[in-house]
Amino acid sequence: MAADPVARLAILWRGGRNARTAATLQNSRLHRVFKALAALNVAAEPAVYAEEVAVEVREQLLQVDGVLVWVDPITGGQDRSQLDPLLREVASKGVWVSAHPDIILKMGVKDVLFRTRDLGWGTDTELYVTIDDFKKRFPPRLASGAVRVLKQNRGNGGNGVWSVQLGPDQPASSDADAIVRVEHALRGSVAETMRLGDFIDRCEIYFSGSGRLIDQPFLPRLPEGTIRCYMVHDRLVGFSHQFSQGLLPESAKAEGSAPGKVMYGPAEPRFQVLRTKMESDWVPAMQRLLDIDTLSLPAIWDADFLYGPKTESGDDTYILCEINVSSVFPFPDEAVGKIAEAAVSRMQAIKLARLS
């Protein structure tokens, strides 16, 4: 006779009504997570979300012990403005939610780059909280002639990430009529030349609601790729080395297509300095600064680093360019079992707390 499951858990991702009806444990891209949960005697089920089936999803989530969520901040013009209140509600009723929307707002938005800029993984970072603030303070920073990278607070896939620099032979100027070269990091975008004032007007959309823009210097080692650290709570479970075409200099683009993403386990020798910094220094410091306890950290999240300038001794440095919390996929094989173990541990802890 089969033992009763230790917990019930839903895995939630975005789709339509038809996708919700057709979803199974086997046809999901997260089938390995379902399998790892089953090995731990967890009854896991798909919970495909769309705004038109939100009532059904709410009722489903209220019947489980936990929910793992994979939904991007922005997808095809859709956002999480209706999903996040739903997740907060079910969490308030004792369902474990990862990542919880409130944790996403602490660490899974771009202004974390400004808030944590002094932790050792930061760089010269500025934050603009209103369009008027942006109009006043950004042009003088651009007048230095350096390339700046702007990032909207919530986005993914390069959406709302821009490189901006004064146009060729353009004298240093903070005037709205200054000519700038801008490039969107969104796939398929091409560089444009325009008035600085027109570009600033284009950015007004990024300040709607609680929106804001983050401003960092362009890092010249971008063509060497991004190192992604995959984390389960505060433990590193793998790496990837990946290359993006977005915002690359023309000289780098001319060299041909970038290599694909390569996954590594947590013991990859090249990245052990980075692992030690993450586990022993940077993540604990971030937790203290943002007031996030270890078990409230997401069951799966990642931090993307670009190579910074080398030290005098020739060692690499690393600059944080993004933390991803909402929908981390794919991830190394080594992460799968750790995600399942973290989910079981959190759901059981919540159950015990109810009984005490």
Secondary structure as UniProt FT lines:
FT   STRAND          7..14
FT   HELIX           17..22
FT   TURN            25..27
FT   TURN            29..30
FT   HELIX           31..39
FT   TURN            40..41
FT   STRAND          42..49
FT   HELIX           51..53
FT   HELIX           54..61
FT   TURN            62..63
FT   STRAND          66..70
FT   TURN            76..77
FT   TURN            81..82
FT   HELIX           83..92
FT   TURN            93..94
FT   STRAND          96..98
FT   HELIX           101..107
FT   TURN            110..111
FT   HELIX           112..115
FT   TURN            116..118
FT   STRAND          126..128
FT   HELIX           131..142
FT   TURN            143..144
FT   STRAND          148..152
FT   TURN            157..160
FT   STRAND          161..166
FT   TURN            168..169
FT   TURN            176..177
FT   STRAND          179..184
FT   TURN            187..188
FT   STRAND          192..195
FT   HELIX           196..202
FT   HELIX           203..207
FT   TURN            209..210
FT   STRAND          213..217
FT   TURN            220..221
FT   HELIX           222..224
FT   STRAND          226..232
FT   TURN            233..234
FT   STRAND          235..242
FT   TURN            246..247
FT   HELIX           250..253
FT   TURN            254..255
FT   STRAND          262..264
FT   TURN            266..267
FT   HELIX           269..271
FT   HELIX           272..277
FT   HELIX           278..282
FT   HELIX           283..290
FT   HELIX           294..296
FT   STRAND          301..307
FT   TURN            312..313
FT   STRAND          318..324
FT   HELIX           333..355
//
